[in-house]
Amino acid sequence: MTASQATPVAIVQQKEPELADSLVKHIYLSFDDGPLPGTSNCIDICTQQNVAATFFEVAFHESRSNYGKHLYQRILKNDRLFDIANHSFSHAFFGDYLDYYHQPDSALADFNKAKFILQPKNNLVRLPGNNAWNTQVEKRASGLVRPLVHKLDSTGYNVIGWDMEWHFNKSGRPVNSPEYIVSLADSLFFYNKTKTKNHLVILMHDVMFRAPADSVKLNTMITLLKQRPDFRFRKLTSYPNLKK
């Protein structure tokens, strides 16, 4: 049984314990490349767990089928928990990364096309296959993607990368246990290894959680993170120092 077939769970709003701002650690769950098989499970699990998440959508996946449009609408309608952000139209010319990043004008047009289709309510973008940052404060870009990042910046976009990734194998399945992912998050916070202190961006891909056994892993990871009294789940639109 998939997460989308499970019996709906009533959401109980629980008041978060009061903590000094300096003690709160912010978790940003982000899912890339949807809408795809697996997106529905990500939506269901985050909804049932009542945690915020940001979905970086590929506009081609949203626009090519009624299935993609339906998943997109499910995310869009739950704006209390979810944000949709721009992950390009073609995902780097459908995986041709070198050609894509060597043509920054065409790549910028690809993001603008996605913006027109997805109509996000924010100016967040994430580069396909590359961990780049460009906000008011955070700056990171390799030589390959720097020309595109500069163009995105000048157009008003915030480029958002990640602090840690839950990796997947060639079959698209998670390679690490939920317990490992939580321990890694703890370590990054403890050693102040995140891009912004006390703010942790976790990258995952929707397709990782299409199988029931793997969607359980996502649910377990979130459950373990929620047990930390100082952790708070946030949408990436509340990340510090974004350009307005």
ABEGO torsion letter per residue (X at the ends): XBAAABBBBBBBBBBBBBBBAAABBBBBBBBBGOBBBGAAAAAAAAAAAGBBBBBBBBAAAAAABAAAAAAAAAAAABAAABBBBBAEAAGGGGGBAAAAAABAAAAAAAAAAAAAAAGBABABBBBBGBBBBBBAABBBBBAAAAAAAAAAAAAGBBBBBBABBBBBBAAGBBABBAAAAAAAAAAAAAAGABABBGBBBBBBBAAAAABAAAAAAAAAAAAAAAABAABBBBBAAABBGBBX
